[in-house]
């Protein structure tokens, strides 16, 4: 049975360098003495630690729980003791530290409880929550939490499921060897995906430069009880990109700003399917993955690595060589330079590409863009890279967005073909993060404006409320005074004082009522003053009397001064 | 002759009425230019420009009563944007109104705070939580870093902490092309 294939626009044919590492069997990497497990390994919210420093953990034990829907849990990759929960340098282009859980392993690798799930008997939502708590995330590179992708949405069904075994990026072979050696597990994972998404058509796309993987998958499919079509797709970078794989297999394009599920297609990496099968059938959370170590090493090969293993350990296993100039996480087209070799392997680490001057000579200095539009011919996202470059360089981010900067998949084809050796993708990454930062700033400014305006409104409201309250009080006292002015006057008369005013006549109006209140207050203050008369003033010695007189004189002088206007005021 | 004058007068009356009616019915509320300026201002509400908040400053710029270079938190970038909007030449920031500082948030030393509520009254965006004789604290996400809470504090327990770059806020740098030295 042959399927009609479609060709996406653009793409390049870089030398594939697969043979270096795909011949050797998968080698389990030894468990290191110390594991550094980052909490931010996936897209979405970082996981929240649920263990304390000093706690003993077992292999596969939950050490950080998923926080929110778009998140994935993190597990102890081996048994040992938690020695620190602190920021450590991450395998990220920034080289910035972020929260990690550090475990000193005990070497026993004792598993905690592993309970296989009966996925057919479970409600889909529960199963998805379970997978989120198992730390399932896409192993293709984007590390999107798989539980979210396994939700078909309101449609409840996603007719087409594509398994991506393209692995188009040069040097990387971890998916290739996984398919060669674990084809059955991958298909078990596919069965679970099919169950959750309700897919009727299952396609496995594998580039034709992997004949062994194609054969192994076809053999395994023959053993399954559901229909899976294994399709050999032509090798063309970036044919393993999700959108490109969809177009090659179905001829459909995912519209800009939409998800593939909007056109009824979901794509998973073969590694994700394998991890899903391990999680459901064996109860193993995502604590290990396959990593290709290749490039400038003695024995390029694939390792089964526990998450959190330092990269240097793998490079040593593959045979460290003199003259290494750096390490890329990923391949030569999309790989990210690592801030050092001590950073840990994370869920996104598909390949460690050790660079050397001979294998990866430094690119020549960039020359001005000559607008040859070779980049536009190579762009698989059908963008205008030369225009995007111009806008990003000039800081004209609005125009860059109009030219669909965010549809760029950063595949690096444009940089690869550029005769001026301009690092185009770097400009797009710069432009994208600049736009995100501006949007964040704008949101913060809007929040501040809103809060400031509400504060102004609140202050105004409080003022009005206070005035109303005072007015009400005054009205009440006026009413009281008008009702019974004589009584008020009586009250005032009760106070024994010399300045007792004459009781107001009964027929006086509002003014008199006010006067009575003032008089009463005056009388009260006078009475208080009288009470506070100096005590113990009898039988004073002449010295004491003199001191008192001096103090009184000073007081009088100060009072006099206080009554005078200030010099500055008189001028 | 008379007909011509009559026609002109009639026309004038009709147009006058239409204009008068539209002036009342289609009146634009607020000052659209001030709003556009306000959208550019950083909304720090710090008052360094000499106006009580960003909106009054925006209105003053719109009326031509204030210059565009009085907002240090907006920086040179802000001045440039304002100049572009208003069609004038950008100018350097006026040093009289302060200099741009790295973005920071206020932090209350909760051991020293005596709970006087003075900072709460000073905060232009209500980003301080607390009550009389209760410890106060700052909602860091809502703090604009305006520093208006610093002067009223009687025990000097508020410090400005610079925001350091962390992973979610990290930005790709502008690609620098290494220059080759030519003799």
Interface residues (C-beta under 8 A of the other chain):
Chain A: X40 X90 X92 X93 X94 X96 X98 X365 X366 X423 X426 X427 X429 X430 X432 X433 X434 X436 X437 X440 X441 X444 X445 X446 X447 X448 X449 X451 X452 X453 X454 X455 X456 X458
Chain B: X38 X41 X42 X43 X44 X45 X53 X54 X55 X124 X125 X126 X127 X142 X144 X165 X166 X167 X169 X170 X171 X172 X173 X174 X175 X177 X178 X179 X180
